[in-house]
Amino acid sequence: MSEQKQSIISYSGLMLGIALVISSVIFGWFYSNAKRGDEAITVTGSAKRRIASDLVVWSVETSAQSSQLGDAYRQLADAIPKIKQYLLTQGIPEDQLTIGAISTTKLTKRDQDGNETGEITGYSLSQSIEIRSFDVAKIAQISREATELINQGILIESTPPKYYYTKIGDLKVEMLGEAARDAKERAERIASSTGNSIGSVRSAKMGVLQITAADSTDVSDYGVYDTTTIEKDVTAVVNISFAVR
């Protein structure tokens, strides 16, 4: 083989090698950037606020029992106005009171084995007055003092008041926004620690609100709505995936 041919072959081999190296570099660059485009950071952001209930619902029930339906009804008819008057004298406006329907239960005789015989021995009647008020503190206090009615000879059953927050819809929007900002800040800190930055949002999932008693650790996948306390903690959570660049 002539010296000229050998030079041509060597030159061609050199150029082929250079081309392969350049191709590898270009492919690696595209692969690296394509792979980076698929990378994402998924973080959880949260927001928490303490709120005070602005609506209270409280119910007072009285009952009467007699062998005669008419007698039981008269006892009830005597008790309800007294309960209503007591509530009015405590400063509760009449338009905040709702008198419920009368509930009637037949009392039947049982045999020695505890089975009902069908023989009616009497009647048990009950009726309630529901109070719905925005004066939460006042109703909470009255509910604790309602046993005064017992001293008047009126049999009552006072259920624990239920406390609500009526602006929860507006609060949810605000808190989910706060939770999203918290998630973004967390993602930025994670990305910057590796020399990267975050891009657009890939996906976002909003969690349910947890409305718990103050300082409670109760949580539920379906959400919690505490109605037993005036002060509550509201927690909002969002899960967001950000692109990495």
MOFEN-V85947 format. One record per residue. N is the residue number from 1. RES is the residue in three letters. SS is DSSP state (A for helix, B for strand, O for the rest). PHI is phi as a letter, one per 30 degrees, with the letter a starting at -180 (none if undefined). BURIAL is I if it has 9 or more other ideal C-beta (glycine too) atoms within 8 Angstrom, else O. Layout:
N;RES;SS;PHI;BURIAL
N;RES;SS;PHI;BURIAL
This chain:
1;MET;O;none;O
2;SER;O;d;O
3;GLU;A;d;O
4;GLN;A;d;O
5;LYS;A;d;O
6;GLN;A;d;I
7;SER;A;d;O
8;ILE;A;d;O
9;ILE;A;d;O
10;SER;A;d;O
11;TYR;A;d;O
12;SER;A;d;O
13;GLY;A;d;O
14;LEU;A;d;O
15;MET;A;d;O
16;LEU;A;d;O
17;GLY;A;d;O
18;ILE;A;d;O
19;ALA;A;d;O
20;LEU;A;d;O
21;VAL;A;d;O
22;ILE;A;d;O
23;SER;A;d;O
24;SER;A;d;O
25;VAL;A;d;O
26;ILE;A;d;O
27;PHE;A;d;O
28;GLY;A;d;O
29;TRP;A;d;O
30;PHE;A;d;O
31;TYR;A;d;O
32;SER;A;d;O
33;ASN;A;d;O
34;ALA;A;d;O
35;LYS;A;d;O
36;ARG;A;d;I
37;GLY;A;d;O
38;ASP;A;d;O
39;GLU;O;d;O
40;ALA;B;b;I
41;ILE;B;c;I
42;THR;B;c;O
43;VAL;B;b;I
44;THR;B;c;O
45;GLY;B;c;I
46;SER;B;b;I
47;ALA;B;b;I
48;LYS;B;b;O
49;ARG;B;b;O
50;ARG;B;c;I
51;ILE;B;b;I
52;ALA;B;c;I
53;SER;O;e;I
54;ASP;O;c;I
55;LEU;B;b;I
56;VAL;B;b;I
57;VAL;B;b;I
58;TRP;B;b;I
59;SER;B;b;I
60;VAL;B;c;I
61;GLU;B;c;I
62;THR;B;b;I
63;SER;B;b;I
64;ALA;B;b;I
65;GLN;B;b;I
66;SER;B;a;I
67;SER;O;d;O
68;GLN;O;c;O
69;LEU;A;e;I
70;GLY;A;d;O
71;ASP;A;d;I
72;ALA;A;d;I
73;TYR;A;d;I
74;ARG;A;d;O
75;GLN;A;d;I
76;LEU;A;d;I
77;ALA;A;d;O
78;ASP;A;d;O
79;ALA;A;d;I
80;ILE;A;e;I
81;PRO;A;d;O
82;LYS;A;d;I
83;ILE;A;d;I
84;LYS;A;d;I
85;GLN;A;d;O
86;TYR;A;d;I
87;LEU;A;d;I
88;LEU;A;d;I
89;THR;A;d;O
90;GLN;O;d;O
91;GLY;O;j;O
92;ILE;O;d;I
93;PRO;O;d;O
94;GLU;A;d;O
95;ASP;A;d;O
96;GLN;A;c;O
97;LEU;B;c;I
98;THR;B;b;O
99;ILE;B;d;O
100;GLY;O;d;O
101;ALA;O;d;O
102;ILE;O;d;I
103;SER;B;c;O
104;THR;B;c;O
105;THR;B;b;O
106;LYS;B;d;O
107;LEU;B;c;I
108;THR;B;c;I
109;LYS;B;d;O
110;ARG;B;c;O
111;ASP;O;d;O
112;GLN;O;d;O
113;ASP;O;c;O
114;GLY;O;i;O
115;ASN;O;d;O
116;GLU;B;d;O
117;THR;B;c;O
118;GLY;B;j;O
119;GLU;B;d;O
120;ILE;B;d;I
121;THR;B;c;O
122;GLY;B;l;I
123;TYR;B;b;I
124;SER;B;b;I
125;LEU;B;c;I
126;SER;B;b;I
127;GLN;B;a;I
128;SER;B;b;I
129;ILE;B;c;I
130;GLU;B;c;I
131;ILE;B;c;I
132;ARG;B;b;O
133;SER;B;b;I
134;PHE;O;c;O
135;ASP;O;d;O
136;VAL;A;d;I
137;ALA;A;d;O
138;LYS;A;d;I
139;ILE;A;d;I
140;ALA;A;d;I
141;GLN;A;d;O
142;ILE;A;d;I
143;SER;A;d;I
144;ARG;A;d;O
145;GLU;A;c;O
146;ALA;O;d;I
147;THR;O;d;O
148;GLU;A;e;O
149;LEU;A;d;I
150;ILE;A;d;I
151;ASN;A;d;O
152;GLN;O;c;O
153;GLY;O;i;O
154;ILE;O;c;I
155;LEU;O;d;O
156;ILE;B;b;I
157;GLU;B;b;O
158;SER;B;c;I
159;THR;O;d;O
160;PRO;O;d;O
161;PRO;O;d;I
162;LYS;B;c;I
163;TYR;B;c;I
164;TYR;B;b;I
165;TYR;O;b;I
166;THR;O;d;O
167;LYS;O;c;O
168;ILE;A;d;I
169;GLY;A;d;O
170;ASP;A;d;O
171;LEU;A;d;I
172;LYS;A;d;I
173;VAL;A;d;O
174;GLU;A;d;O
175;MET;A;d;I
176;LEU;A;d;I
177;GLY;A;d;O
178;GLU;A;d;I
179;ALA;A;d;I
180;ALA;A;d;I
181;ARG;A;d;I
182;ASP;A;d;I
183;ALA;A;d;I
184;LYS;A;d;I
185;GLU;A;d;I
186;ARG;A;d;I
187;ALA;A;d;I
188;GLU;A;d;I
189;ARG;A;d;O
190;ILE;A;d;I
191;ALA;A;d;I
192;SER;A;d;I
193;SER;O;d;O
194;THR;O;c;O
195;GLY;O;i;O
196;ASN;O;c;O
197;SER;O;b;O
198;ILE;B;c;I
199;GLY;B;c;O
200;SER;B;d;O
201;VAL;B;d;O
202;ARG;B;d;O
203;SER;B;a;O
204;ALA;B;b;I
205;LYS;B;b;O
206;MET;B;c;O
207;GLY;O;d;O
208;VAL;O;d;O
209;LEU;O;d;I
210;GLN;B;c;I
211;ILE;B;c;I
212;THR;B;c;I
213;ALA;B;d;I
214;ALA;O;e;I
215;ASP;O;i;O
216;SER;O;d;O
217;THR;O;c;O
218;ASP;O;d;I
219;VAL;O;b;O
220;SER;O;a;O
221;ASP;O;d;O
222;TYR;O;c;O
223;GLY;O;j;I
224;VAL;B;b;I
225;TYR;B;b;O
226;ASP;O;d;I
227;THR;O;b;O
228;THR;O;c;O
229;THR;O;b;I
230;ILE;O;d;I
231;GLU;B;d;I
232;LYS;B;b;I
233;ASP;B;c;I
234;VAL;B;c;I
235;THR;B;b;I
236;ALA;B;c;I
237;VAL;B;b;I
238;VAL;B;b;I
239;ASN;B;c;I
240;ILE;B;b;I
241;SER;B;c;I
242;PHE;B;c;I
243;ALA;B;d;I
244;VAL;B;c;I
245;ARG;O;b;O
